Amino acid sequence: IGVYAAGIIPKNSVVYLDAGTTCLAIAHCLNDRDDLLVITNDFCIVNHLIRYFPGRLYHTGGKINHENSSSVGNSAATLIKTMNIDLAFISSSSWHKQGISTPSEDKVIVKQSVVDVSMRNILVSDHSKYGKVAAFNVLPLHVFDLIITDTGFSSENESELKEMGISLVKV
């Protein structure tokens, strides 16, 4: 997923990488991209990019979520709202045909703010997270221009999403 996602980033883009291991995989593919400006709320991603990424880098700051080493809440969302993002990669630990959800209320405003200021939104999440629902609704699937998942995603679920007009790539 990370290699495919990194491969579709146009030159000179402003890119958002959401918190999580799938977006960290994308970050690992950006070591030679000095043309990008990357924004993230994830400390693992920013730590990798500080060492290996030659482009411009912003961390959102904000309230710390210890569970996934990220910034969440209004402060993180405030920085995001000041940016003009070309391409946002948004992750989710739970998604289904209605949309993505999260167990953490503080993550909702961050993800919603990203979608509000991004020209193109891509959900990156593996098949094991599909069909799961967490306490807080975040975004409906129709706000995503593309979903990138792995080949473990069933053909039945893929057909269901395509019937809804959702663009999906399995890698």
Secondary structure, DSSP 8 states (H G I E B T S, - for coil): -HHHHHHT--TT-EEEE-SSHHHHHHHTT-TT-TT-EEEESBHHHHHHHHHH--SEEEE---EEETTTTEEEHHHHHHHHHT--EEEEEEE-SEEETTEEEES-HHHHHHHHHHHHHEEEEEEE--GGGBT---SEEEEEGGG-SEEEE-TTS-HHHHHHHHHTT--EEE-
